[in-house]
Amino acid sequence: MEKSDNEMQQQQRNPMSLPLRPKGSDEPWLVFFHGKREQNQTFYSILEDQNHLRNMPCLRRKVVCACSHGWMVLIARSFDRCYGCCLVNPTTMEEIQLPPVDFHFNKCVLSSSPTKSSCTVLFITSPRCDVITFRFSCPKKSGNVDHWIKQEVKFEDSGGITDATSCDVKIYGLTRRFDDILIIEAVDTTTLTVKKMGIESWLPSLKESLPINVVLVESCGELYAIRRIYAEQWNNISLRRFKTLKYSSCILAESLGRG
């Protein structure tokens, strides 16, 4: 049986540049860049407790802005103010080009896999305390677009967004003052809707720690807020433990790393 051209090309390629595993795998990975000019990547499989060394050309000289749903949002390192941007799936080597990034941003979030029509790539900037700037693109719906859609939303006393994540297609942003969480959704390819969840009763315990120590995390379809608790002694601050708050039931899920 003759081998296809694709199979022949795969054999001729450097094994370090091959995809991680067959299409369909959705296990979590930790990615580390290293080597000369950070051209090598180590993918650590959390489930297998194994390292996989790769040297993927599509990841060279790139910065990972977001990583979820099996895809990475990458921005090319550049000396000018216009940075190439793309989506890459390291398990299938699929690549989707996005508009160049010529603006500053605080956070990037991918709402779902770009193979789905619900996918939104969102960049968040909070230049002023009462104004949040969003730039977004919907790859599946928009096709090949050459610019990001910009939308500004004014929220009095929000302090901007300190962290954001995606959960069940929606994007959630934690306000900098920890007084609420914003739900961000793309109505179509040109419009976002932003509304408050109104969960003040869920967040008071988060205000006890330093503001920079709270992050939003999605796990198994659930939304969590994770607080890092520090201990101060002799003018030294050290990490003591983590406290995890689960949104769906508005209760303290568990505390990790007591000590």
DRENMI-580323 format. One record per residue (C-alpha): x, y, z; residue number from 1. Coordinates in nm, 3 decimals, m for minus. Each point is the difference from the previous one (the first is absolute). Example, Ala and Ser with C-alpha at 12.3 -4.5 7.8 and 13.67 -1.06 7.14 Angstrom:
        x        y        z  seq
    1.230   m0.450    0.780    1
    0.137    0.344   m0.066    2
END
This chain:
        x        y        z  seq
    0.000    0.000    0.000    1
    0.152    0.330   m0.107    2
    0.042    0.273    0.258    3
   m0.171    0.334   m0.053    4
    0.202    0.315   m0.064    5
   m0.100    0.125    0.344    6
    0.135   m0.314    0.169    7
    0.327    0.028   m0.192    8
    0.037    0.363    0.105    9
   m0.066   m0.093    0.362   10
    0.280   m0.258   m0.007   11
    0.245    0.248   m0.150   12
   m0.070    0.264    0.262   13
    0.193    0.033    0.321   14
   m0.187   m0.202    0.268   15
    0.033    0.298    0.235   16
   m0.216    0.206   m0.236   17
   m0.284   m0.254   m0.018   18
   m0.338    0.052    0.170   19
   m0.028   m0.114    0.360   20
   m0.258   m0.274   m0.050   21
   m0.289   m0.096   m0.230   22
   m0.288    0.239   m0.057   23
   m0.273   m0.016    0.265   24
    0.215    0.012    0.314   25
   m0.116    0.262    0.249   26
    0.223   m0.067    0.299   27
    0.161    0.302    0.172   28
    0.362    0.099   m0.073   29
    0.255    0.227    0.159   30
    0.231    0.163   m0.256   31
    0.353    0.127    0.063   32
    0.219    0.180   m0.253   33
    0.377   m0.046    0.025   34
    0.322   m0.043   m0.196   35
    0.175    0.250   m0.225   36
   m0.241    0.286   m0.068   37
   m0.264   m0.218    0.169   38
   m0.042   m0.205   m0.317   39
   m0.075   m0.324    0.190   40
   m0.319   m0.086    0.185   41
   m0.065   m0.252    0.274   42
   m0.362   m0.114    0.028   43
   m0.071   m0.156    0.338   44
   m0.297   m0.236    0.012   45
   m0.172    0.039    0.336   46
   m0.197   m0.324   m0.040   47
    0.297   m0.210   m0.111   48
    0.265    0.179    0.209   49
    0.227    0.003   m0.306   50
    0.203    0.260   m0.189   51
   m0.013    0.025   m0.380   52
    0.283    0.200   m0.160   53
   m0.083    0.180   m0.323   54
    0.146    0.257   m0.237   55
   m0.302    0.129   m0.190   56
    0.076    0.273   m0.255   57
   m0.349    0.146    0.044   58
    0.080    0.079    0.364   59
    0.342    0.159   m0.050   60
    0.037    0.365    0.099   61
   m0.358    0.005    0.121   62
   m0.162    0.113    0.324   63
   m0.293   m0.205    0.134   64
   m0.277    0.245    0.092   65
   m0.265   m0.259    0.079   66
   m0.025   m0.378    0.000   67
   m0.329   m0.189    0.028   68
   m0.226   m0.245   m0.182   69
    0.310   m0.162   m0.153   70
    0.108    0.322   m0.175   71
    0.258    0.272    0.059   72
   m0.038    0.368   m0.082   73
    0.349    0.100   m0.118   74
    0.157    0.338   m0.071   75
    0.327    0.027   m0.189   76
    0.294    0.174    0.165   77
    0.071    0.315   m0.200   78
    0.196    0.323    0.026   79
   m0.276    0.209   m0.154   80
   m0.341    0.072    0.149   81
   m0.192   m0.239   m0.225   82
    0.010   m0.361    0.115   83
   m0.117   m0.297   m0.203   84
   m0.268   m0.204    0.179   85
   m0.133   m0.350   m0.058   86
   m0.169   m0.302    0.157   87
    0.193   m0.328    0.011   88
   m0.108   m0.349    0.105   89
    0.320   m0.189    0.102   90
   m0.170   m0.341   m0.018   91
   m0.122    0.038   m0.359   92
    0.237    0.277   m0.124   93
   m0.299    0.196   m0.128   94
    0.060    0.375   m0.026   95
   m0.247    0.287   m0.040   96
    0.122    0.350   m0.077   97
   m0.142    0.292    0.196   98
    0.032    0.377   m0.054   99
    0.331    0.156    0.114  100
    0.012    0.133    0.356  101
    0.108    0.366    0.007  102
   m0.139    0.091    0.343  103
    0.080   m0.061    0.365  104
   m0.213   m0.245    0.197  105
   m0.027   m0.143    0.351  106
   m0.168   m0.332   m0.070  107
   m0.083   m0.230   m0.290  108
   m0.276   m0.264    0.014  109
   m0.120   m0.266   m0.243  110
   m0.369   m0.079    0.060  111
   m0.006   m0.342   m0.173  112
    0.173   m0.201   m0.270  113
    0.037    0.207   m0.320  114
   m0.155   m0.289   m0.192  115
   m0.333    0.100    0.160  116
   m0.214    0.290   m0.116  117
   m0.024    0.120    0.362  118
    0.375    0.070    0.021  119
    0.109    0.352    0.095  120
    0.361    0.115    0.041  121
   m0.009    0.290    0.245  122
    0.267    0.249    0.108  123
   m0.077    0.212    0.307  124
    0.150    0.337    0.092  125
   m0.088    0.227    0.292  126
    0.164    0.335   m0.081  127
   m0.220    0.182    0.253  128
   m0.171   m0.120    0.314  129
   m0.350    0.054   m0.137  130
    0.054   m0.107   m0.363  131
    0.079   m0.351   m0.128  132
    0.115   m0.041   m0.360  133
   m0.071   m0.326   m0.182  134
    0.145   m0.108   m0.334  135
   m0.136   m0.323   m0.140  136
   m0.032   m0.225   m0.301  137
   m0.224   m0.298   m0.078  138
    0.218   m0.218   m0.230  139
   m0.267   m0.251   m0.104  140
   m0.266    0.263   m0.078  141
    0.219    0.284   m0.129  142
    0.235   m0.195   m0.225  143
    0.320    0.179   m0.100  144
   m0.033    0.346    0.154  145
    0.287    0.251    0.012  146
   m0.095    0.190    0.316  147
   m0.135   m0.042    0.351  148
   m0.342    0.132    0.096  149
    0.039    0.259    0.275  150
   m0.264    0.069    0.262  151
    0.023    0.211    0.314  152
   m0.224   m0.054    0.302  153
   m0.034    0.238    0.294  154
   m0.047   m0.141    0.350  155
    0.007    0.245    0.287  156
    0.228   m0.100    0.288  157
    0.090   m0.337   m0.153  158
    0.372    0.072   m0.004  159
    0.025   m0.191   m0.327  160
    0.053   m0.376   m0.036  161
    0.278   m0.170    0.194  162
   m0.048   m0.353   m0.140  163
   m0.219   m0.191   m0.245  164
   m0.071   m0.353   m0.117  165
   m0.252   m0.191   m0.210  166
   m0.256   m0.252    0.118  167
   m0.274   m0.165   m0.204  168
    0.064    0.230   m0.301  169
   m0.047    0.317    0.209  170
    0.287    0.225    0.112  171
    0.014    0.116    0.363  172
    0.197    0.301    0.123  173
    0.077    0.073    0.366  174
   m0.018    0.371    0.084  175
    0.313    0.147    0.153  176
   m0.183    0.093    0.321  177
   m0.141   m0.354    0.033  178
   m0.354    0.129    0.029  179
   m0.140   m0.191   m0.297  180
    0.065   m0.221   m0.301  181
   m0.086    0.106   m0.354  182
   m0.149   m0.236   m0.261  183
    0.132    0.076   m0.350  184
   m0.160   m0.151   m0.309  185
    0.016    0.068   m0.372  186
   m0.349    0.064   m0.137  187
    0.134   m0.003   m0.354  188
    0.329    0.074   m0.178  189
   m0.015    0.372    0.087  190
   m0.168    0.028    0.341  191
    0.070   m0.115    0.356  192
   m0.242   m0.004    0.289  193
    0.144    0.065    0.346  194
   m0.205   m0.037    0.316  195
    0.062   m0.042    0.372  196
   m0.075   m0.330    0.172  197
   m0.101    0.173    0.323  198
    0.178   m0.240    0.233  199
    0.122    0.233    0.273  200
   m0.079   m0.267    0.261  201
    0.236   m0.240   m0.173  202
    0.307    0.224    0.012  203
    0.047    0.160    0.347  204
    0.255   m0.257    0.119  205
    0.216    0.080   m0.301  206
    0.058    0.356    0.123  207
    0.193   m0.118    0.301  208
    0.317   m0.062   m0.202  209
    0.209    0.213   m0.230  210
   m0.191    0.095   m0.318  211
    0.251   m0.161   m0.236  212
   m0.048   m0.338    0.163  213
   m0.336   m0.100   m0.145  214
   m0.045   m0.178   m0.334  215
   m0.297   m0.151   m0.182  216
    0.033   m0.360   m0.117  217
   m0.222   m0.237   m0.197  218
    0.013   m0.371    0.082  219
   m0.233   m0.275   m0.126  220
   m0.261    0.255   m0.105  221
   m0.003    0.182    0.335  222
    0.116    0.353    0.086  223
    0.233    0.052    0.298  224
    0.175    0.293    0.165  225
    0.335   m0.094    0.152  226
    0.156    0.215    0.270  227
    0.364   m0.029    0.094  228
    0.042    0.064    0.372  229
    0.333    0.140    0.119  230
    0.163    0.017    0.340  231
    0.220    0.292    0.103  232
    0.283   m0.040    0.251  233
    0.306    0.218    0.057  234
   m0.090    0.205   m0.308  235
    0.003   m0.312   m0.216  236
   m0.313   m0.111   m0.186  237
   m0.036   m0.369   m0.083  238
   m0.278   m0.207   m0.155  239
   m0.191   m0.190    0.267  240
   m0.298   m0.166   m0.166  241
   m0.270    0.024   m0.266  242
   m0.372    0.050    0.051  243
   m0.239   m0.106   m0.277  244
   m0.350    0.138   m0.043  245
   m0.247   m0.172   m0.232  246
   m0.255    0.223   m0.167  247
   m0.278   m0.243   m0.092  248
   m0.088   m0.068    0.363  249
    0.141    0.324    0.145  250
    0.185   m0.192    0.269  251
    0.360   m0.048    0.102  252
    0.108   m0.309   m0.191  253
    0.325   m0.083    0.176  254
    0.324    0.141    0.139  255
    0.327   m0.130   m0.141  256
    0.360    0.006    0.124  257
   m0.050    0.067    0.369  258
    0.319    0.084    0.183  259
END
